[in-house]
Amino acid sequence: MRLYVGHEISRGALDFYKKTLSFLDSNEIPIKKSRIPHITLKSPFVISNYRAFSNLIEEFARESKTALYGLEEFCFFQEDSEDITALKVAPSPGFIEMHEALLEKVRSFDPNIFFSPYDSSNKMHHISLVKSKDVGSKLTKRAYDILKDRKIPESEMALDELCIFEKTDEGTRVRERFQLS
């Protein structure tokens, strides 16, 4: 079972995300509408005992406080040889602290779980908008060029829920959601 842990965006961030995708679509950038808008906190890994892992994340969420983040700017970068245009997230100190604790909890649960270089609270937290695997590198870069000077609304969002996402051949789905305290 291939899983990852993250936060599915909601409210203000989701509204802005949808408006941005609509703007890109109106500028002839094809978008993958089935993508679940989220911030990844633990990159994909394979696990055999789902129930034990689910219990771990449920307990962690119950013990963790809601953290805040904002939207900073549009960005363009490469990750694993893939071009990505995204919304860069500005995490609060509480967000960083919660992220570090989550990674440590997962690491202590099973030291054999794969950790990528992106499994770090120091990574660039982001919400992907366009990926080259979906539209090609040229259109991914064009999306960034169209967006880079657009204003990002000032806002404060709550990371108040953790999700376990499951990756399948058909796509990604939210397997479970856990509210933070």
PLY file of the C-alpha trace (Angstrom):
ply
format ascii 1.0
element vertex 181
property float x
property float y
property float z
element edge 180
property int vertex1
property int vertex2
end_header
0.00 0.00 0.00
1.54 3.30 -1.12
0.69 6.17 1.22
1.69 9.70 2.08
0.66 12.10 4.84
-0.37 15.70 4.31
-2.93 18.43 4.78
-5.76 18.85 2.28
-6.21 22.59 1.89
-9.57 24.17 2.63
-11.43 27.47 2.92
-9.43 30.52 1.79
-6.50 28.56 0.36
-8.87 26.27 -1.55
-10.83 29.20 -2.97
-7.64 30.86 -4.20
-6.36 27.53 -5.58
-9.57 27.02 -7.59
-9.51 30.60 -8.93
-5.87 30.15 -9.95
-6.62 26.91 -11.80
-9.55 28.57 -13.55
-7.26 31.45 -14.59
-4.69 28.98 -15.95
-7.41 27.11 -17.82
-8.57 30.38 -19.40
-4.97 30.89 -20.54
-4.92 27.52 -22.28
-2.91 25.68 -19.64
-4.60 22.29 -19.27
-4.96 21.38 -15.64
-5.45 18.08 -13.87
-8.78 18.61 -12.15
-8.59 15.35 -10.21
-5.55 16.46 -8.15
-6.34 16.80 -4.44
-4.90 20.19 -3.38
-2.66 19.50 -0.42
0.60 20.18 1.39
2.71 17.02 1.64
4.22 16.43 5.07
5.57 12.89 4.56
6.37 11.84 1.00
5.11 8.53 -0.43
6.17 5.27 1.15
5.00 1.66 1.24
3.61 0.08 4.37
2.10 -3.32 5.14
0.31 -2.68 8.46
-2.12 0.11 7.61
-4.21 -0.14 10.79
-1.17 0.36 13.06
-0.01 3.31 10.97
-3.49 4.84 10.98
-3.62 4.52 14.77
-0.24 6.26 15.01
-1.42 9.23 12.92
-4.73 9.41 14.79
-2.90 9.56 18.13
-0.43 12.12 16.78
-3.26 14.35 15.52
-5.10 14.12 18.85
-1.92 15.25 20.65
-1.01 18.02 18.17
-2.22 21.60 18.07
-3.61 23.34 15.01
-0.84 25.26 13.23
-1.02 28.26 10.91
0.34 28.95 7.45
-0.03 31.53 4.73
0.37 31.63 0.97
3.62 33.36 0.01
4.13 33.43 -3.76
3.96 31.43 -6.96
7.07 29.36 -7.57
8.65 27.09 -10.17
11.06 24.29 -9.25
12.19 20.77 -10.03
11.55 17.79 -7.79
12.72 14.33 -8.83
13.33 15.57 -12.42
9.79 16.91 -12.65
8.97 20.59 -13.25
6.35 22.01 -10.90
4.51 25.32 -10.73
3.10 25.78 -7.25
1.91 28.09 -4.50
4.68 28.47 -1.95
3.44 28.12 1.63
4.74 30.29 4.49
4.65 27.95 7.51
4.41 29.34 11.05
6.86 28.17 13.75
4.05 25.93 15.08
3.64 24.38 11.63
7.39 23.61 11.45
7.37 22.18 14.97
4.37 19.94 14.20
5.97 18.81 10.92
9.23 17.86 12.65
7.33 15.92 15.33
5.28 14.09 12.68
8.40 13.00 10.78
10.03 11.81 13.99
6.88 9.88 14.95
6.77 8.14 11.55
10.52 7.40 11.69
10.19 5.83 15.15
7.14 3.81 14.06
9.13 1.95 11.40
12.80 2.78 10.76
12.50 0.99 7.38
9.96 3.46 5.98
11.46 5.28 3.02
12.43 8.91 3.71
13.24 11.09 0.73
15.38 14.25 0.82
12.06 16.15 0.78
11.01 14.68 4.12
12.20 17.64 6.12
10.53 20.55 7.86
13.13 22.75 6.09
11.79 21.87 2.65
9.86 24.34 0.56
6.27 23.68 1.58
3.98 24.15 -1.39
0.66 23.35 -3.03
1.24 22.00 -6.56
-0.71 23.64 -9.38
0.81 22.24 -12.59
3.23 19.33 -13.04
5.24 18.47 -16.12
4.15 14.82 -15.91
0.61 16.06 -16.67
1.19 18.82 -19.27
4.89 18.76 -20.19
7.75 21.02 -19.11
7.01 23.82 -21.56
3.44 24.36 -20.34
4.48 23.98 -16.69
7.01 26.80 -17.13
4.45 28.86 -19.08
2.02 28.49 -16.17
4.63 29.99 -13.86
5.36 32.83 -16.29
1.64 33.66 -16.39
1.29 33.55 -12.59
4.58 34.91 -11.24
3.48 38.55 -10.99
-0.05 37.90 -9.73
-0.90 39.06 -6.25
-1.33 36.49 -3.52
-4.02 37.42 -0.99
-2.81 37.97 2.55
-4.36 35.31 4.68
-3.80 32.95 7.53
-4.90 29.35 7.11
-5.17 26.61 9.69
-3.45 23.28 9.35
-6.14 21.69 11.48
-6.36 18.26 9.88
-3.96 15.55 8.75
-4.84 13.16 5.95
-3.47 9.81 4.98
-3.49 9.74 1.20
-3.35 6.51 -0.77
-1.78 6.37 -4.23
-3.28 3.79 -6.56
-3.15 3.10 -10.30
-6.38 5.11 -10.62
-4.99 8.15 -8.78
-4.87 9.46 -5.24
-7.59 9.38 -2.63
-7.93 10.49 0.97
-7.97 7.29 2.97
-8.56 8.92 6.39
-8.73 12.36 8.01
-7.73 13.27 11.55
-8.53 16.57 13.29
-5.77 18.26 15.24
-6.63 19.57 18.70
0 1
1 2
2 3
3 4
4 5
5 6
6 7
7 8
8 9
9 10
10 11
11 12
12 13
13 14
14 15
15 16
16 17
17 18
18 19
19 20
20 21
21 22
22 23
23 24
24 25
25 26
26 27
27 28
28 29
29 30
30 31
31 32
32 33
33 34
34 35
35 36
36 37
37 38
38 39
39 40
40 41
41 42
42 43
43 44
44 45
45 46
46 47
47 48
48 49
49 50
50 51
51 52
52 53
53 54
54 55
55 56
56 57
57 58
58 59
59 60
60 61
61 62
62 63
63 64
64 65
65 66
66 67
67 68
68 69
69 70
70 71
71 72
72 73
73 74
74 75
75 76
76 77
77 78
78 79
79 80
80 81
81 82
82 83
83 84
84 85
85 86
86 87
87 88
88 89
89 90
90 91
91 92
92 93
93 94
94 95
95 96
96 97
97 98
98 99
99 100
100 101
101 102
102 103
103 104
104 105
105 106
106 107
107 108
108 109
109 110
110 111
111 112
112 113
113 114
114 115
115 116
116 117
117 118
118 119
119 120
120 121
121 122
122 123
123 124
124 125
125 126
126 127
127 128
128 129
129 130
130 131
131 132
132 133
133 134
134 135
135 136
136 137
137 138
138 139
139 140
140 141
141 142
142 143
143 144
144 145
145 146
146 147
147 148
148 149
149 150
150 151
151 152
152 153
153 154
154 155
155 156
156 157
157 158
158 159
159 160
160 161
161 162
162 163
163 164
164 165
165 166
166 167
167 168
168 169
169 170
170 171
171 172
172 173
173 174
174 175
175 176
176 177
177 178
178 179
179 180
